[in-house]
Amino acid sequence: MSRLSDFQQRIHRVIPMTDAMAAELVSYDGQRLLVRAPLAPNSNHQGTGFGGSVYSIAVLAAWGLIELVVEDAGVDGHVVIQSGQMDYSQPVDRDFYALCELPGEQEQQRFLSMLKRKGRGRLALTSRVYCGEPTTAPESGPVATFEGRFVVRAAGA
């Protein structure tokens, strides 16, 4: 099994609604995480994406990205969301995906340095939600954008 598959199984176990939403971790390259979801189990009464589901997939992409980055850094840490905001620019009218990318190198290094030195770190991330087939280079703009701040506490800190 691949690392991403193992991580996805863990997420489905510890956050059961992700399994019900059929959330799937598609790719991770050390800088970005792509998570997709089918419209059917995430639709509202109008047949478009339920706002809570769209938000959850966007948060999952950001939260999952930090989890993987912290693991890559060799830190046993606990990631939680501190705050988040979602802007919906268009209806989600088909299967969708969220893409979250790490901020610039300087911000990444500051985050990891604080986490390792003080046992805590904060990082602001943006996830963009797109309709259609997942790609790390979408052809059109996002249908929704999530901006959030996450806090990581190293185990034992």
Salt bridges, closest charged atoms under 4 A:
GLU24 OE1 - ARG36 NE 2.83
ASP29 OD2 - ARG32 NE 3.20
GLU67 OE1 - ARG10 NH2 3.25
GLU71 OE2 - ARG3 NE 2.99
ASP72 OD1 - ARG3 NH2 2.68
ASP93 OD1 - ARG94 NE 3.37
GLU101 OE1 - ARG32 NH1 3.43
